[in-house]
Amino acid sequence: MPIEDRVGDYVNKITFVEDYVQIGFNNIILTAIANPIVEYEGSQWRFPQPGSRDALCSLIRQVVSKIDIDTNRYVRLMFDKGYILTIPLDEMNRGSEALLYDAGPDWNVW
C-alpha cells in the first residue's frame, strides 16, 4: 500500500521517541526523522519547538484528505479539518533519511 492510500484514513496515535516522531494509522506508521511541521489556521509549529507536541497530538482522529509529495522537498498530509502536516525532505533538514513509511510488507524511505 503506497502512502497515497492513507487518504481517507485517520491518525490514531502520535509517538514521541527521543528526537523523532511516529504518526500512526492503525498498524501503519510514518516515522518522521526530519522535524515535522504542523500548520493550522495560520499558525505553525515545528518539532521540537514549544507547542509542537500539542499541535502534533491535535492530529489524532484527523482524517487525511490529500497527500502531496515533492521527493526533493517534502511529504505533506492535508487533513479534512484544515490541519497540514509537512515532513521536510530537503538536505538541510535531514541526515541520510527524513521519513520512513512502514505499511507491513510495503515500505518506503525518503
Secondary structure, 3 states (H helix, E strand, C coil): CCHHHHCCCEECEEEEECCEEEEEECCEEEEECCCCEEEECCEEEECCCCCHHHHHHCCECCEEEEEEEECCCEEEEEECCCCEEEEECCHHHCCCCCEEEEECCEEEEC
